[in-house]
Amino acid sequence: MAPQRQLFSFCIFSVLSFSTITSGYGGTLPDNKPSTQRFAPTYSYKLGKSVPQEAGPERFSLQTLGSTLQSKRMVTNPFHPIHNVSGARPSTPAPISVDKFGAKGIDHTDDTEAFQKAWLEACSSNGAVVLLVPPHRSYFVKQFTFSGAQCKSHITMQIQGTIMAFEDPKTYHFPNKSKQQYWLTFERVQNLVVEGPGTINGNGEKWWQSSCKQNNITRTLVPNCNNDAPTAVTFKKCNNLTVHNLNFEKAQQKHVSFENCTDVKASRLRINTSEASPNTDGIHVTETKNIDISMSRISTGDDCISIMGGSQNVYVANIACGPGHGISIGSLGRGGSEDHVSDVTVFGSRLTGTMYGVRIKTWPGGSGYATNITFQMIQMDNVTNPIIIDQNYCDTATKVINGECKPPPLQKNITAVKVHNVMYQSINGTVSKDGQAIVFNCSSVPGACEKIVLDDVILEKGGAAVCSNVKPTYSRVDLPLNRCPN
């Protein structure tokens, strides 16, 4: 085995402190200052080669990984530099507080204008600057875009208090109903740091109550349902971005979205929302390259992490997920569209009581690919579908009759988003009652689902493997009932 693979595994095991987020959701993540370097994978798994020795036949324990490998030498191999959040700028002037511009932090007082003025001053400053949201207050803010198009400075936005959305949907004014809606947006900001330990609260309960998606799930009919709920926090076209040590609660729809960004580090995020909240993805990644998501705890009503088309070199490590819908790639290829996702690693994470575990979902009739994907060292606890590929995906807004989307998508059974070169390695745990350990619902399009490898997979207490149009490769796989033929 190549030395750099050994060094990479030792580095990751040393860095990931499982004792804090795998001991239960009642604990707290340490509020250490962020690392000054990225921890990125130094290799990608190539099918046909031997697997890393560290992931061998011995069963791993999430509770003991950190302690047993603390003595290993920590090595880093950053694929790009990240500025030092915690002290690399000794000449930083006194923070610019939103209070200086009239923010009150009093119940339901509109502080949007004060945030606008504070951002403009920070943005027009030279050098490095800190924009401060003071502690022990809740600042109510309406829709706002923190634009970096004219920024001269390197901004650290330090959120120590709470930023709150107004709960009444009537306070929102969306210019174009056909597009994705937003509450807080950071757009075209370079070298930005957004850090806590404060909270961003989307105050989204009224949005959930009127959601059409929620109504479809519960089969209730609520007049004037809508799909207009905004994403709580969006980072759009930002480069060299760090988001660290923040709390996100009750998003109107998605909690945090990275769109068209490059070189992103997101760590020590705590996302906490009701399991009944519709479409409240924890972290959403689309058209984004070189992103690390690590050491975070996510409880939500939809995907803990969703990775969409245009995303490349995505590294997810040490995530505690549950409740929610697991960690998903997709959906891809909706409405006959072309999507591409490549080089994704999900490593050393734990999913508890989720509907799905690690999932790839594509719409029939789409095109493109999801390739070079590794799910490694993952613990499943009472998960309904721990391992799933669904190339016949339809969401709840589409009628599904006899396993088919109605009306059928474009080019059905002619094209498909190709799922290729996927490794499941060291996946352990339990399947919930009436669950299915493995579901490979692959497309009938020739070559659409190939080179699917399972190594060292033990899933107990749950049902069988259910497969169609796929021949996986197995090594050390133990299921309570049957497994897919190969």
C-alpha positions in Angstrom: 0.0 0.0 0.0 1.3 3.4 -0.9 2.8 5.4 2.0 0.7 8.4 1.3 -2.5 6.4 1.8 -1.3 5.3 5.2 -0.4 8.8 6.1 -3.8 10.1 4.9 -5.7 7.5 7.0 -3.7 8.3 10.1 -4.2 12.1 9.6 -8.0 11.7 9.3 -8.3 9.4 12.3 -6.2 11.8 14.4 -8.1 14.9 13.4 -11.6 13.4 13.7 -12.6 13.4 17.4 -15.4 11.0 17.5 -15.9 11.3 21.2 -17.9 14.5 20.9 -20.5 13.9 18.3 -20.9 10.1 18.3 -21.7 9.8 22.0 -25.2 11.1 21.4 -26.9 14.2 20.2 -27.2 15.7 23.6 -23.5 16.5 23.7 -21.8 19.6 22.4 -19.1 20.0 19.9 -15.9 21.5 21.2 -15.6 25.2 20.4 -11.9 25.1 19.5 -10.7 27.6 16.9 -10.6 26.3 13.4 -7.6 24.6 11.9 -5.4 26.7 9.6 -5.2 24.0 7.0 -7.6 21.9 5.0 -7.6 18.1 5.5 -8.2 16.7 2.1 -8.1 13.2 0.7 -4.7 12.4 -0.8 -6.0 9.6 -3.0 -9.1 8.4 -4.7 -10.0 4.7 -4.6 -9.4 2.9 -7.9 -11.4 -0.2 -8.6 -9.3 -3.3 -8.9 -6.6 -2.1 -6.5 -6.3 -3.2 -2.9 -8.2 -1.3 -0.2 -6.3 0.6 2.5 -5.0 -1.7 5.2 -6.5 0.4 8.0 -10.0 -0.5 6.7 -9.3 -4.2 6.9 -11.3 -7.1 8.5 -11.1 -5.8 12.1 -14.4 -4.2 13.1 -14.0 -0.5 13.8 -15.5 1.3 16.7 -16.5 5.0 16.3 -16.2 5.5 20.1 -12.5 4.4 20.1 -11.1 5.6 16.8 -9.9 8.9 18.2 -8.3 7.5 21.3 -6.6 4.5 19.7 -4.9 6.6 17.0 -4.1 9.7 19.0 -0.4 8.7 19.0 -0.2 8.6 15.2 1.7 11.4 13.6 -0.6 14.0 12.1 0.1 14.8 8.5 -1.7 17.3 6.3 -1.7 17.6 2.5 -3.8 20.7 1.7 -4.9 21.0 -1.9 -5.2 24.8 -1.4 -4.4 27.2 1.4 -7.0 28.6 3.7 -6.4 31.8 5.5 -6.0 31.6 9.3 -9.3 32.4 11.0 -7.9 32.8 14.4 -5.0 35.1 14.4 -3.2 35.3 11.1 -4.2 39.0 10.9 -2.4 40.7 13.8 -3.1 44.1 12.4 -6.9 43.6 12.4 -8.6 46.8 13.8 -11.3 46.8 16.4 -14.5 44.9 15.2 -17.2 46.8 13.4 -20.3 46.1 15.5 -23.8 46.2 14.0 -24.8 48.0 17.2 -22.7 51.0 16.0 -25.3 51.5 13.2 -28.3 51.3 15.4 -29.1 47.6 15.7 -31.1 47.0 18.8 -31.4 43.3 19.2 -34.8 43.8 20.8 -37.7 41.5 20.1 -39.0 42.0 16.5 -37.2 45.3 16.0 -36.1 45.4 12.3 -32.3 45.6 12.3 -31.9 45.0 8.6 -30.7 48.6 7.8 -28.1 48.4 10.6 -26.7 45.2 9.1 -26.6 46.8 5.6 -24.7 49.8 6.9 -22.3 47.7 8.9 -21.6 45.4 5.9 -20.9 48.4 3.7 -18.4 49.8 6.1 -16.6 46.5 6.5 -16.6 45.9 2.8 -15.1 49.4 2.0 -12.3 49.0 4.6 -8.8 48.1 3.5 -7.1 45.0 4.8 -8.7 42.6 7.3 -11.8 43.5 9.2 -14.2 41.8 11.7 -17.9 42.4 11.5 -19.4 41.7 14.8 -22.9 40.5 15.8 -22.7 41.0 19.6 -23.6 38.2 22.1 -26.8 37.8 24.2 -29.1 39.5 21.7 -31.5 38.4 19.0 -31.4 40.6 15.9 -34.4 40.4 13.5 -33.3 40.8 9.9 -35.3 40.6 6.7 -34.0 39.4 3.3 -30.6 40.7 2.6 -27.6 40.1 0.3 -24.1 40.6 1.7 -22.5 41.4 -1.7 -18.8 41.2 -2.1 -18.5 42.6 -5.6 -17.0 45.9 -4.3 -15.2 44.6 -1.2 -11.7 45.7 -0.6 -11.2 43.8 2.7 -10.9 40.3 4.0 -14.0 40.0 6.1 -14.6 37.8 9.2 -18.2 37.9 10.2 -18.3 36.9 13.8 -21.8 35.9 14.9 -21.8 35.8 18.7 -25.5 36.5 19.2 -28.5 35.3 17.2 -29.7 36.4 13.8 -33.5 35.8 13.5 -35.8 35.8 10.5 -39.3 37.3 10.9 -41.7 34.4 11.3 -44.5 35.8 9.1 -44.1 34.8 5.4 -45.8 38.1 4.5 -42.7 40.0 5.4 -40.8 38.4 2.5 -40.9 39.9 -1.0 -39.6 37.6 -3.7 -38.9 39.3 -7.1 -39.3 36.2 -9.2 -41.5 33.3 -8.1 -40.0 30.9 -10.6 -36.6 30.9 -9.0 -35.1 29.7 -5.7 -35.8 32.1 -2.9 -33.4 33.3 -0.3 -33.3 34.9 3.1 -29.6 35.7 3.8 -27.2 35.5 0.9 -23.4 36.0 0.7 -22.6 36.6 -2.9 -19.3 37.0 -4.7 -17.3 37.4 -1.4 -13.7 36.4 -1.6 -11.7 35.2 1.4 -14.7 35.3 3.7 -14.9 33.8 7.2 -18.3 33.4 8.9 -17.9 32.0 12.4 -19.8 31.6 15.7 -20.4 30.5 18.3 -23.8 32.2 17.7 -27.0 31.1 16.0 -28.8 31.8 12.7 -32.5 31.0 13.2 -34.8 30.8 10.2 -38.0 30.9 12.3 -39.6 28.6 9.7 -42.6 27.0 11.4 -45.2 28.9 9.5 -43.5 28.1 6.2 -43.6 24.4 7.1 -47.3 24.6 7.9 -48.1 25.8 4.4 -45.6 23.7 2.5 -47.1 21.7 -0.4 -44.4 19.0 0.1 -45.5 18.5 3.7 -49.1 18.2 2.7 -48.2 15.5 0.1 -46.4 13.5 2.7 -49.2 13.7 5.3 -52.0 13.4 2.6 -53.8 16.4 4.0 -55.2 19.2 2.0 -54.4 22.8 3.1 -55.6 25.7 1.0 -53.1 28.0 -0.6 -50.1 25.7 0.0 -46.8 27.0 -1.4 -43.3 26.0 -2.4 -41.8 29.5 -1.9 -40.0 28.9 1.4 -36.5 30.5 1.1 -33.2 28.9 1.9 -32.0 30.3 5.2 -28.3 31.0 4.4 -26.8 30.8 0.9 -23.2 31.3 -0.2 -23.2 32.0 -3.8 -20.0 32.4 -6.0 -17.8 32.7 -3.0 -14.1 31.6 -3.2 -11.8 30.6 -0.3 -14.6 30.5 2.2 -14.7 29.3 5.8 -17.9 28.7 7.8 -17.1 27.5 11.3 -18.6 26.9 14.7 -22.1 28.1 14.0 -25.6 27.0 15.1 -28.5 26.8 12.5 -32.1 26.3 13.6 -35.6 26.1 12.1 -34.7 27.0 8.5 -37.6 28.0 6.3 -36.4 25.4 3.8 -32.7 24.4 3.4 -30.4 25.6 6.2 -27.1 26.2 4.4 -26.5 26.2 0.7 -23.2 26.4 -1.2 -23.8 27.4 -4.8 -21.1 27.9 -7.4 -18.4 28.2 -4.8 -14.8 27.1 -4.9 -12.4 26.1 -2.0 -14.8 25.9 0.9 -14.2 24.6 4.5 -17.3 24.1 6.6 -16.7 22.7 10.1 -18.2 22.3 13.6 -21.7 23.3 12.4 -24.7 22.3 14.5 -28.0 22.1 12.6 -31.1 21.3 14.7 -34.6 21.3 13.3 -37.7 19.2 13.8 -37.9 15.9 11.9 -41.3 17.0 10.7 -40.0 20.1 8.9 -40.3 19.6 5.1 -37.4 20.0 2.7 -35.1 21.4 5.4 -31.8 19.9 4.1 -29.0 20.6 6.5 -26.1 21.4 4.1 -26.8 21.6 0.4 -24.0 21.6 -2.2 -24.5 22.5 -5.9 -22.1 23.5 -8.7 -19.3 23.7 -6.0 -15.7 22.4 -6.2 -13.2 21.6 -3.5 -15.4 21.6 -0.4 -14.6 20.0 3.0 -17.5 19.4 5.4 -16.4 18.1 8.7 -17.1 17.6 12.5 -20.7 18.6 12.3 -24.0 17.4 13.9 -27.2 17.6 11.8 -30.8 16.8 12.8 -33.4 17.8 10.3 -36.4 16.8 8.2 -34.7 16.1 5.0 -31.2 15.2 3.8 -28.5 15.9 6.4 -26.2 16.7 3.4 -27.3 16.8 -0.2 -24.8 17.0 -3.1 -26.1 18.1 -6.4 -25.1 18.5 -10.0 -21.9 20.3 -10.9 -20.2 19.4 -7.6 -16.6 18.0 -7.7 -14.0 17.1 -5.1 -16.4 16.9 -2.1 -15.0 15.6 1.1 -17.4 14.8 4.0 -16.0 13.6 7.3 -17.1 13.0 10.9 -20.8 13.9 10.5 -23.4 12.9 13.1 -26.7 12.7 11.1 -30.1 12.0 12.5 -33.0 12.3 12.4 -33.2 13.0 8.7 -32.9 11.4 5.3 -29.2 10.6 5.5 -26.4 11.8 3.2 -27.4 12.0 -0.5 -25.9 12.5 -3.9 -28.8 14.0 -6.0 -31.3 14.0 -7.1 -29.7 14.3 -10.5 -31.2 14.5 -14.0 -34.6 15.9 -13.2 -36.8 16.7 -16.2 -34.3 15.2 -18.6 -31.5 17.5 -17.5 -27.8 16.7 -17.6 -25.9 16.6 -14.3 -22.4 15.7 -13.3 -21.0 14.8 -9.8 -17.5 13.4 -9.3 -14.9 12.6 -6.7 -17.0 12.5 -3.5 -15.8 10.9 -0.3 -18.0 10.4 2.8 -15.8 9.2 5.6 -16.0 8.3 9.3 -19.6 9.3 10.0 -22.6 8.1 12.0 -26.2 8.0 11.0 -28.9 7.3 13.7 -32.6 6.7 13.1 -32.5 8.1 9.6 -34.8 7.1 6.7 -31.8 6.5 4.5 -28.1 6.1 5.1 -25.9 6.9 2.1 -27.9 7.4 -1.0 -27.5 8.2 -4.7 -30.7 9.2 -6.4 -31.3 10.0 -10.1 -34.4 10.7 -12.1 -35.1 8.4 -15.1 -34.6 10.0 -18.4 -31.7 12.3 -17.3 -28.1 12.2 -18.5 -24.6 12.8 -17.1 -22.9 10.8 -14.4 -22.1 10.3 -10.7 -18.7 8.8 -10.6 -15.7 8.1 -8.3 -17.7 8.0 -5.1 -16.5 6.4 -1.8 -18.5 5.8 1.4 -16.1 4.6 4.0 -16.0 3.9 7.7 -19.7 4.6 8.4 -21.8 3.5 11.3 -25.5 2.9 10.8 -27.8 2.7 13.8 -31.4 1.8 13.2 -31.5 3.1 9.6 -34.3 2.1 7.3 -32.3 1.9 4.1 -28.6 2.1 4.9 -27.3 1.7 1.4 -29.3 2.8 -1.6 -28.9 3.6 -5.3 -32.2 4.7 -6.9 -32.1 5.5 -10.6 -35.9 5.6 -10.8 -36.3 8.4 -8.3 -39.5 10.5 -8.0 -40.1 13.0 -5.3 -43.4 13.3 -3.4 -44.6 16.1 -5.8 -44.7 13.5 -8.6 -47.2 10.6 -8.6 -45.6 7.2 -8.5 -47.7 4.3 -9.9 -46.3 0.8 -9.9 -42.8 2.2 -9.4 -43.0 4.6 -12.3 -43.1 8.4 -12.4 -46.4 9.7 -13.8 -46.3 11.5 -16.1 -43.1 9.7 -17.3 -40.0 11.8 -17.6 -38.4 12.8 -20.9 -36.5 10.1 -22.7 -37.4 7.4 -20.2 -35.6 4.1 -20.8 -33.4 5.8 -23.4 -31.0 7.8 -21.2 -30.0 7.7 -17.6 -27.6 9.5 -15.3 -24.7 7.0 -15.2 -23.7 5.8 -11.7 -20.2 4.4 -12.0 -17.3 3.5 -9.8 -18.9 3.5 -6.3 -17.2 1.9 -3.3 -18.9 1.0 0.0 -16.3 0.1 2.5 -16.5 -0.7 6.3 -20.2 0.0 6.6 -21.5 -1.4 9.8 -24.6 -1.2 12.1 -28.3 -2.1 12.3 -31.3 -1.8 10.0 -34.6 -0.7 11.4 -37.6 -3.0 11.6 -39.1 -3.7 8.2 -36.1 -1.9 6.5 -33.9 -3.2 3.7 -30.2 -3.3 4.2 -29.3 -2.7 0.5 -31.4 -1.3 -2.3 -29.9 -1.0 -5.8 -32.8 0.1 -7.9 -30.8 0.7 -11.1 -31.9 1.8 -14.5 -32.6 -0.7 -17.3 -30.5 1.5 -19.7 -27.4 -0.6 -20.6 -24.3 0.5 -18.6 -26.2 2.9 -16.4 -25.1 1.3 -13.1 -21.6 -0.3 -13.1 -18.6 -1.0 -10.9 -20.4 -1.0 -7.6 -18.2 -2.5 -4.9 -19.0 -3.5 -1.4 -16.2 -4.4 1.0 -16.5 -5.2 4.7 -20.2 -4.5 5.1 -22.1 -5.9 8.1 -25.7 -4.8 8.6 -27.7 -6.6 11.3 -31.3 -7.0 12.4 -32.7 -5.9 9.0 -34.0 -7.2 5.8 -32.4 -8.3 2.6 -30.7 -6.8 -0.3 -33.0 -5.8 -3.2 -31.4 -5.3 -6.6 -32.2 -4.7 -10.2 -30.1 -4.2 -13.3 -26.8 -4.4 -11.3 -24.1 -6.9 -10.5 -22.1 -5.7 -7.5 -18.7 -7.0 -6.5 -18.6 -8.3 -2.9 -15.9 -8.8 -0.3 -16.6 -9.6 3.4 -20.3 -8.7 3.2 -22.6 -10.1 5.9 -26.3 -9.5 5.8 -29.1 -11.3 7.8 -30.9 -12.6 4.7 -29.8 -12.6 1.1 -27.6 -10.3 -1.0 -27.7 -9.2 -4.6 -26.3 -11.7 -7.1 -23.0 -10.9 -8.8 
